[in-house]
Amino acid sequence: EQRPILYADLVISCKLHNYLAGIDAQAQVKLNMLMMQMAEKEGVTNQLKAQDQMAWVRAMNSIRNRVEEIINMEIIFA
């Protein structure tokens, strides 16, 4: 839907799988990096996990949702 000409070119040249694998690898690296950075910035630590697991889970889920939005805008749909 986003880039029909690029999609058709990749399908015809049999490079679609490699292209998508590269995008996935980039997204995973950025996801891990941003999650660690945001958790550190917001004070979501293993100490919080030991003290209040539900608060830690809520915070990490919130961070993951925000990071996924960033990745979608910068890598997936760019």
ZASE-988067 format. One line per field, with one value per residue (C-alpha): residue number from 0; residue in one letter; y negated, x negated, z. Coordinates in Angstrom, 1 decimal. Layout:
// residues N
mikol <- c(NUM; ...)
pami <- c(a; ...)
c2 <- c(Y; ...)
c1 <- c(X; ...)
c3 <- c(Z; ...)
//
This chain:
// residues 78
mikol <- c(0; 1; 2; 3; 4; 5; 6; 7; 8; 9; 10; 11; 12; 13; 14; 15; 16; 17; 18; 19; 20; 21; 22; 23; 24; 25; 26; 27; 28; 29; 30; 31; 32; 33; 34; 35; 36; 37; 38; 39; 40; 41; 42; 43; 44; 45; 46; 47; 48; 49; 50; 51; 52; 53; 54; 55; 56; 57; 58; 59; 60; 61; 62; 63; 64; 65; 66; 67; 68; 69; 70; 71; 72; 73; 74; 75; 76; 77)
pami <- c(e; q; r; p; i; l; y; a; d; l; v; i; s; c; k; l; h; n; y; l; a; g; i; d; a; q; a; q; v; k; l; n; m; l; m; m; q; m; a; e; k; e; g; v; t; n; q; l; k; a; q; d; q; m; a; w; v; r; a; m; n; s; i; r; n; r; v; e; e; i; i; n; m; e; i; i; f; a)
c2 <- c(0.0; -2.4; -1.8; 0.2; -0.3; 0.7; 3.7; 4.8; 4.3; 6.4; 9.2; 9.3; 9.4; 12.0; 9.6; 9.0; 11.5; 10.1; 6.5; 7.4; 9.3; 6.2; 3.9; 6.4; 6.5; 2.7; 2.5; 5.0; 3.2; -0.1; 1.4; 2.8; -0.3; -2.7; -0.5; -0.4; -4.2; -5.1; -2.6; -4.2; -7.7; -7.0; -5.1; -1.7; 0.6; 4.1; 2.6; 1.5; 5.0; 6.5; 4.1; 3.8; 6.1; 4.8; 1.2; 2.4; 4.3; 1.3; -1.0; 1.5; 2.0; -1.8; -2.2; 0.7; -0.9; -4.2; -2.7; -0.6; -3.8; -5.5; -2.5; -2.3; -6.0; -6.0; -2.6; -0.6; -3.2; -5.7)
c1 <- c(0.0; -2.8; -5.1; -3.5; -6.3; -9.0; -7.0; -6.5; -10.1; -11.2; -8.7; -9.8; -13.5; -13.0; -14.5; -11.4; -12.3; -15.8; -14.5; -11.9; -14.5; -16.7; -13.8; -13.0; -16.6; -16.8; -13.5; -14.6; -17.9; -16.2; -13.4; -16.0; -18.1; -15.1; -13.5; -16.7; -17.2; -13.6; -13.5; -16.8; -15.5; -12.2; -13.8; -12.3; -14.9; -15.3; -14.9; -11.4; -10.8; -11.8; -9.6; -6.5; -6.2; -2.9; -4.2; -7.3; -5.1; -2.9; -5.9; -7.6; -4.3; -3.9; -7.5; -7.1; -4.0; -5.6; -8.8; -6.7; -4.9; -8.3; -9.6; -6.5; -6.8; -10.6; -11.3; -8.2; -6.0; -8.8)
c3 <- c(0.0; 0.9; -2.1; -4.8; -7.4; -5.0; -3.9; -7.5; -8.3; -5.3; -6.2; -9.8; -8.9; -6.1; -3.5; -1.4; 1.3; 1.8; 1.8; 4.5; 6.5; 6.5; 7.6; 10.4; 11.6; 11.6; 13.5; 16.2; 16.8; 17.1; 19.4; 21.8; 21.9; 22.4; 25.0; 27.1; 26.7; 27.6; 30.6; 31.9; 31.4; 33.1; 36.0; 35.2; 36.7; 38.0; 41.5; 40.6; 39.1; 42.5; 44.5; 42.4; 39.4; 38.2; 38.1; 36.2; 33.7; 33.2; 32.6; 30.2; 28.2; 28.0; 26.8; 24.3; 22.8; 22.4; 20.9; 18.4; 17.3; 16.7; 14.8; 12.6; 11.7; 11.1; 9.6; 8.7; 7.0; 6.0)
//
